[in-house]
């Protein structure tokens, strides 16, 4: 059986840590002038993937 390929879109969006999977928050790409300073600052921090979604994301990353 051939090796499974990593989902390239998921590889760009998620990073593995020892116990969790990190992702960036949405909304930081464009239209930033209308967003408040506090909202933009809070979007700088990453977030951990929800426990319900970890199994699915791990299957995309093959880990």
Beta strands, then each sheet from edge to edge (+ up, - down):
strand 1: 14-16
strand 2: 21-23
strand 3: 47-48
sheet 1: 1+ 2- 3+
end
